[in-house]
Amino acid sequence: MIRVRILDRYLIKEMLLTCLAVLVVLLVIMIGNVLGRSLSSVTDGVVQADMLLILVGVKSINLLVTLIPLGLYLGILLAHGRFYRDNEMSVMQACGVGWGDLLRPTALIGLIGVLMISLLTVFASPWAARYEQTLKEEIRDQSALSLVTPGKFIESSDGNTVFFAHRSNPERTQFNDVFMYRQKGESLPAVDSARIATYQLDPETGDEYLIFTDGQTIVGTPGDAEYTITEFKRQGILRPRPSTAEPRLILKGKRLSELWGSPDIEDQAELQWRVSIPLAALLLALLAVPLSYTSPREGRFGKIAIAILIYIPYANLLVLMRKWIAAETIPPWLGLWPVHFAVCILIVYLLAQRVGWKWLFKSSVKTPAQAAIGGA
């Protein structure tokens, strides 16, 4: 049976609470950003309002993969900063607590983060990416008229059609004072306007039609004097069918078993990324311990700026190396390991700067009184 010391339990509790608080704040900020972008899609008529919360929830799962390492990093840094500010660290060091005793519970917190990120990258995140892709395909394939908002211009997903209706009935099957701009390929653009437009669905073929009544069609290039005007009593426009080809699964949606052993260079880059994120969480957690050291004259948040300046290049280099692997600029076997190795060197350097190289051989640093007793 493994016994956890009272000091370890206290350190783990304080670090966990701080990490959780930081993670919640970061998640709220990022969800607010995603919600703002999604709301603009709703107001533009691209996404239905009842699907908004589902999309935000799915995107939140992917956000956790990158936010958990940052939350651990800042949370441990703030927790240790409080220990220095309240002189708790001085008391612990006077009682013989060394850097090894501080790294042990921190490593446990880092391993918890590794486990959480591993579960996300192996199971939750690929499922969320596949589900998000399915939702977007359903949005694309649904009737474009279900997204029509009277009084607003609605553009199709391919950008070839723009529709406007002044008014509509509650079921949105009939529209008044309509306008439609359409162009396909190299053909001349056409502008249809009508007093009434009615939506019809062929139950046998599934084709969708928009029946214009009492209107006209203008065909020609804008700005040219040559154009054709055709007045009509009734005219039907067929909505182009969406592509029936099987969509290509995005990289984020692929399972780990599909990436492992794949000859595709992009799959190998994605696999390297999924392995690197849990490792980055552990390294950031360990880096926060020596980085949080503050002298009595420094404030609690004195190292936050330095920590951010270290995190930004670390995260950006991981992303850059991933792109280089996908572009075959660097070999896949090299992977993202040089970036992690550089962080390991930084951790060793910071620890050696505090207590010298003897921390490699001893788990704690003796106090002067203990050293004197030992010498005697």
C-alpha positions in Angstrom: 0.0 0.0 0.0 1.4 3.4 -1.1 1.4 6.0 1.7 1.2 9.6 0.7 2.8 12.1 3.0 0.8 14.9 4.6 3.0 17.5 2.8 2.4 15.8 -0.6 -1.3 15.8 0.0 -1.3 19.4 0.8 0.8 20.3 -2.2 -1.3 18.2 -4.6 -4.5 19.7 -3.2 -3.3 23.3 -3.6 -1.9 22.7 -7.1 -5.0 20.8 -8.3 -7.4 23.6 -7.1 -5.3 26.3 -8.7 -5.0 24.3 -12.0 -8.7 23.7 -12.1 -9.5 27.4 -11.5 -7.0 28.4 -14.3 -8.4 25.8 -16.7 -12.0 27.0 -16.1 -11.1 30.6 -16.8 -9.2 29.7 -20.0 -12.1 27.4 -21.1 -14.7 30.2 -20.5 -12.6 32.6 -22.5 -12.1 30.2 -25.4 -15.8 29.1 -25.4 -16.8 32.8 -25.5 -14.6 33.2 -28.6 -16.1 30.1 -30.3 -19.6 31.2 -29.3 -19.1 34.6 -30.8 -18.0 33.1 -34.2 -20.8 30.7 -34.1 -23.4 33.4 -33.4 -22.2 35.3 -36.5 -22.9 32.1 -38.5 -26.4 32.0 -37.1 -27.1 35.6 -37.9 -25.8 35.1 -41.4 -28.1 32.1 -41.9 -25.4 29.5 -42.2 -26.3 27.6 -39.1 -29.6 27.0 -37.4 -30.0 28.4 -33.9 -30.9 25.0 -32.4 -27.6 23.5 -33.5 -25.5 26.3 -32.0 -25.0 24.8 -28.5 -24.2 21.4 -30.0 -21.4 22.8 -32.2 -20.0 24.8 -29.3 -20.0 21.7 -27.0 -18.2 19.6 -29.7 -15.6 22.3 -30.2 -15.0 22.6 -26.5 -13.8 19.0 -26.4 -11.0 19.8 -28.9 -10.2 23.0 -26.9 -9.4 21.0 -23.8 -6.6 19.1 -25.6 -4.5 22.3 -25.8 -5.9 24.1 -22.7 -5.1 21.4 -20.2 -1.2 21.7 -20.6 -1.5 25.5 -20.3 -3.8 25.2 -17.3 -1.4 22.9 -15.6 1.6 25.1 -16.4 0.0 28.3 -15.1 -1.8 26.6 -12.2 1.4 25.1 -10.7 3.2 28.3 -11.3 0.6 30.3 -9.4 0.4 27.7 -6.6 4.1 27.7 -6.0 4.2 31.5 -6.3 1.7 31.6 -3.4 3.9 29.3 -1.4 6.8 31.8 -1.8 4.6 34.8 -1.1 3.2 33.4 2.1 6.6 32.2 3.2 5.4 28.6 3.2 8.2 27.6 1.0 10.8 29.1 3.4 9.3 27.0 6.2 9.3 23.8 4.1 12.9 24.4 3.1 13.9 25.0 6.7 12.3 21.6 7.5 14.5 19.9 4.9 12.1 19.9 2.0 14.2 20.0 -1.2 13.5 20.3 -4.9 13.0 16.6 -5.3 10.2 16.7 -2.7 8.6 19.5 -4.7 8.9 17.7 -8.0 7.4 14.4 -6.8 3.8 15.7 -6.2 4.2 18.0 -9.2 5.0 15.0 -11.4 1.9 13.3 -10.1 -0.2 16.3 -11.1 1.5 16.2 -14.5 0.7 12.5 -14.9 -2.9 13.2 -14.2 -2.9 15.7 -17.0 -1.2 13.2 -19.3 -3.9 10.7 -18.5 -6.7 13.2 -19.2 -5.1 14.4 -22.5 -4.4 10.8 -23.6 -8.1 9.9 -23.1 -9.1 13.0 -25.1 -6.7 12.5 -27.9 -7.4 8.7 -28.2 -11.2 8.7 -27.8 -13.0 12.0 -27.2 -11.3 14.4 -29.6 -11.5 12.1 -32.7 -15.1 11.4 -31.9 -15.8 15.1 -31.5 -14.1 15.9 -34.8 -16.0 13.2 -36.7 -19.3 14.4 -35.1 -18.6 18.0 -36.0 -17.8 17.0 -39.6 -21.1 15.1 -39.7 -23.0 18.1 -38.4 -21.4 20.4 -41.0 -22.4 18.0 -43.8 -25.9 17.9 -42.5 -26.0 21.7 -42.5 -24.7 21.8 -46.0 -27.1 19.2 -47.3 -30.2 20.5 -45.6 -32.7 22.7 -47.6 -31.1 26.1 -48.1 -34.5 27.6 -47.6 -34.7 26.4 -44.0 -31.9 28.9 -43.3 -33.6 31.8 -45.0 -34.1 34.8 -42.8 -36.5 37.4 -44.3 -34.8 40.7 -44.9 -31.3 39.2 -45.2 -29.2 38.1 -48.1 -28.3 34.4 -47.9 -25.4 33.0 -49.8 -25.1 29.3 -50.8 -22.2 27.2 -49.5 -20.6 27.2 -53.0 -21.0 31.0 -53.4 -22.9 30.6 -56.7 -26.3 31.7 -55.5 -27.5 34.6 -53.4 -31.2 34.7 -52.3 -33.2 37.5 -50.6 -36.9 37.5 -49.5 -38.7 40.4 -48.1 -41.3 38.4 -46.2 -42.2 34.7 -45.7 -45.0 32.6 -44.1 -44.2 30.9 -40.8 -43.5 27.6 -42.5 -41.0 29.3 -44.9 -42.6 27.6 -47.9 -43.8 30.8 -49.6 -41.8 34.1 -49.9 -42.9 37.5 -51.1 -40.8 40.0 -53.1 -37.9 37.7 -53.8 -34.5 38.3 -55.5 -32.0 35.6 -56.6 -28.6 36.0 -58.1 -27.1 32.9 -59.7 -24.1 32.0 -61.7 -22.7 28.6 -62.6 -19.3 28.0 -64.1 -18.5 30.2 -67.1 -22.1 31.0 -67.9 -23.4 34.6 -67.7 -24.8 35.6 -64.3 -28.6 35.7 -64.0 -30.8 37.8 -61.7 -34.4 36.5 -61.0 -36.9 38.7 -59.2 -40.6 37.8 -58.6 -43.6 38.8 -56.5 -44.0 35.3 -55.0 -41.7 32.3 -54.7 -42.9 28.9 -53.5 -40.8 26.0 -52.2 -41.7 22.6 -53.6 -40.2 19.1 -53.0 -40.6 16.2 -55.3 -41.3 13.2 -53.0 -40.2 10.7 -55.7 -36.8 12.1 -56.7 -36.1 14.3 -53.7 -35.5 17.3 -56.0 -36.1 20.8 -54.5 -37.6 23.5 -56.6 -38.3 27.2 -56.1 -41.3 28.2 -58.2 -41.2 31.9 -59.1 -44.5 33.6 -60.0 -45.0 37.0 -61.8 -41.4 38.0 -62.3 -38.5 38.5 -64.7 -35.0 37.2 -65.4 -32.1 39.4 -66.4 -29.1 37.6 -67.9 -25.9 39.5 -68.6 -22.6 40.7 -67.3 -22.9 43.6 -64.8 -21.8 46.9 -66.4 -22.3 45.7 -70.0 -25.0 47.2 -72.2 -25.9 43.8 -73.7 -28.3 41.8 -71.5 -31.5 39.8 -71.9 -34.7 40.4 -70.0 -37.3 37.7 -69.9 -40.6 38.2 -68.2 -42.5 35.1 -67.0 -45.7 34.1 -65.3 -44.3 31.0 -63.7 -40.8 29.6 -63.6 -39.2 26.8 -61.7 -35.5 26.7 -60.5 -34.0 23.4 -59.5 -31.7 23.4 -56.5 -28.4 21.7 -57.4 -28.0 18.4 -55.6 -25.1 18.2 -53.2 -22.2 15.9 -54.0 -23.0 12.3 -53.2 -19.3 11.3 -53.0 -18.1 10.0 -49.6 -16.4 12.9 -47.8 -12.8 12.5 -46.9 -12.3 12.1 -43.2 -10.4 15.0 -41.6 -7.1 14.2 -39.8 -8.5 15.2 -36.4 -11.3 12.6 -36.8 -9.0 9.6 -37.5 -8.6 7.1 -34.7 -5.2 6.2 -33.3 -5.4 2.8 -34.9 -5.8 4.4 -38.3 -2.8 6.7 -37.9 -0.5 4.1 -36.5 1.5 2.5 -39.2 0.0 4.7 -41.9 2.3 5.5 -44.8 0.6 8.9 -45.3 3.0 11.6 -44.2 0.1 13.8 -42.9 -1.1 10.9 -40.8 2.4 10.5 -39.3 2.5 14.2 -38.5 -0.9 13.9 -36.7 0.3 10.9 -34.8 3.4 12.8 -33.7 1.2 15.7 -32.5 -1.1 13.4 -30.5 1.9 11.9 -28.7 3.6 15.2 -28.1 0.7 17.0 -26.4 0.6 14.7 -23.3 4.3 14.8 -23.0 4.2 18.6 -23.3 1.8 18.7 -20.4 4.2 16.8 -18.1 7.2 18.9 -19.1 5.4 22.1 -18.6 4.2 20.9 -15.1 7.8 20.1 -14.2 9.1 23.4 -15.7 6.8 25.4 -13.5 8.5 24.3 -10.3 11.9 25.9 -10.8 10.5 28.7 -12.8 8.2 29.7 -9.9 11.1 30.5 -7.6 10.8 34.1 -6.4 12.9 36.0 -3.9 11.3 37.8 -1.0 11.3 41.1 -2.8 9.5 39.7 -5.9 5.8 39.5 -6.2 3.7 36.4 -6.7 3.1 37.1 -10.4 6.7 38.1 -11.1 7.4 35.0 -13.2 4.1 34.9 -15.2 5.5 37.1 -18.0 8.6 34.9 -18.2 6.5 31.8 -18.2 4.3 33.1 -21.1 7.4 34.0 -23.0 8.7 30.4 -22.7 5.3 28.8 -23.5 4.6 30.7 -26.7 7.8 29.6 -28.5 7.4 26.1 -27.2 3.8 25.8 -28.5 4.6 27.5 -31.8 7.6 25.3 -32.4 5.5 22.2 -31.9 3.0 23.4 -34.4 5.8 24.4 -36.8 7.5 21.1 -36.6 4.2 19.3 -37.2 3.7 21.3 -40.4 7.3 20.6 -41.4 6.7 16.9 -41.0 3.5 17.1 -43.1 5.4 19.1 -45.8 8.3 16.6 -45.7 10.7 19.3 -44.8 12.0 17.2 -41.9 12.0 13.4 -41.6 9.1 11.8 -39.6 11.5 9.9 -37.4 12.9 13.1 -36.1 9.4 14.2 -35.1 8.8 16.8 -32.4 11.4 15.4 -30.1 14.0 18.2 -30.5 11.6 20.7 -29.1 10.8 18.5 -26.0 14.5 17.9 -25.5 15.2 21.6 -25.4 12.6 22.0 -22.7 14.2 19.2 -20.7 17.5 21.0 -20.9 15.8 24.1 -19.7 14.3 22.3 -16.7 17.7 20.8 -15.8 19.4 24.2 -16.2 16.9 26.0 -13.9 17.2 23.3 -11.2 21.0 23.3 -11.4 20.9 27.1 -11.1 19.1 26.8 -7.8 20.8 24.0 -6.0 23.7 22.9 -8.2 24.1 19.5 -9.8 23.8 17.6 -6.5 20.0 17.5 -7.0 20.6 14.7 -9.5 21.9 12.5 -6.8 19.8 13.5 -3.8 16.1 13.9 -3.5 16.3 16.8 -1.0 18.6 19.6 0.0 19.8 19.6 3.6 19.5 22.7 5.8 22.7 24.2 7.2 21.8 22.7 10.6 21.5 19.3 9.1 24.7 19.7 7.2 26.5 20.6 10.4 25.2 17.6 12.2 26.1 15.4 9.3 29.6 16.8 9.3 30.0 16.2 13.0 
